[in-house]
């Protein structure tokens, strides 16, 4: 009997092709919207999270504005930061701008960065050729540098720069390495940058303090404890004046971004679901019309002994068929739209099983919920009244 009801439901849907198509159109739009929006948002947020993570989820950055009594951090402060539990290293940063000279060739507005060995240990893909800054370079304040890709191309296009010397503000520095070419929009470009030991940079830039430091953790799960330890050291260094420094925790920023994007995904999914509800109302309307049109058929089947639950089952099957067809078509349309948009945006396309189950399952539920009332109405028709209406 169930097979017969399925067959009769299918025949009735096929018999009214245009009406059935227009009825499922709302479901198609709703499911396609849910699939496309959630997939596109996940791809975009995944790209943002990946870019943020590349900056260091295990890193805390301290920026020093200074106070009237103390302009920046000293080596003693850096050592205290290194002694905080779960801190695997501290990389001070000094920066400035200057010009460099090699064999009568001059490059203006070149960025100078003062770093230590920790920075290179935590950014293993930073060096293209040569070697990185080591502990001896930092301790001995050696006049050594690594140069960016653009500097290497313009000044040393016909030779290997390793071992050559350049002049920076009249001081000779030996080149020990070259930096990888920067091409990521989220990272600060190092193509026109010279990196030297931060201790050398302090003398070269004529500053006795450090204005920026990156603090690396053993694991990002210790973020809260390490941040608390950093605040303690910074409060002691700047006499508990919060305006003297600021702390940026990349891990917390990534968590906040994930929370915001999850809320956005739910909100967009909820908005798209409204069209599914509208589609469900369309299915209910069609089924009520179908019940009215087929009143005689219902009466005849009841007169021949059909049980009310069989009548209800047939109309409920029709409703579920319509919603599932709409869901499958919407699934294909949503996947195509999401793939095209992700390709244009340059983000990753990842279709999760949960998104598919949510969209298709919701469409099936719409068919059952909005098809129940018409199916129940058909099952409760009195056979005499139904036959009399013919």
Secondary structure as GFF3:
##gff-version 3
##sequence-region A 1 390
A	DSSP	alpha_helix	2	15	.	.	.	ID=ss1
A	DSSP	alpha_helix	17	54	.	.	.	ID=ss2
A	DSSP	beta_strand	59	64	.	.	.	ID=ss3
A	DSSP	alpha_helix	75	82	.	.	.	ID=ss4
A	DSSP	beta_strand	87	102	.	.	.	ID=ss5
A	DSSP	beta_strand	105	115	.	.	.	ID=ss6
A	DSSP	alpha_helix	117	122	.	.	.	ID=ss7
A	DSSP	beta_strand	127	130	.	.	.	ID=ss8
A	DSSP	alpha_helix	135	140	.	.	.	ID=ss9
A	DSSP	beta_strand	144	147	.	.	.	ID=ss10
A	DSSP	alpha_helix	149	155	.	.	.	ID=ss11
A	DSSP	beta_strand	165	168	.	.	.	ID=ss12
A	DSSP	beta_strand	171	179	.	.	.	ID=ss13
A	DSSP	beta_strand	193	197	.	.	.	ID=ss14
A	DSSP	alpha_helix	198	204	.	.	.	ID=ss15
A	DSSP	beta_strand	212	217	.	.	.	ID=ss16
A	DSSP	three_ten_helix	220	222	.	.	.	ID=ss17
A	DSSP	alpha_helix	223	237	.	.	.	ID=ss18
A	DSSP	three_ten_helix	242	244	.	.	.	ID=ss19
A	DSSP	beta_strand	245	249	.	.	.	ID=ss20
A	DSSP	alpha_helix	250	293	.	.	.	ID=ss21
A	DSSP	alpha_helix	295	303	.	.	.	ID=ss22
A	DSSP	alpha_helix	308	345	.	.	.	ID=ss23
A	DSSP	alpha_helix	353	379	.	.	.	ID=ss24
A	DSSP	alpha_helix	383	388	.	.	.	ID=ss25
###
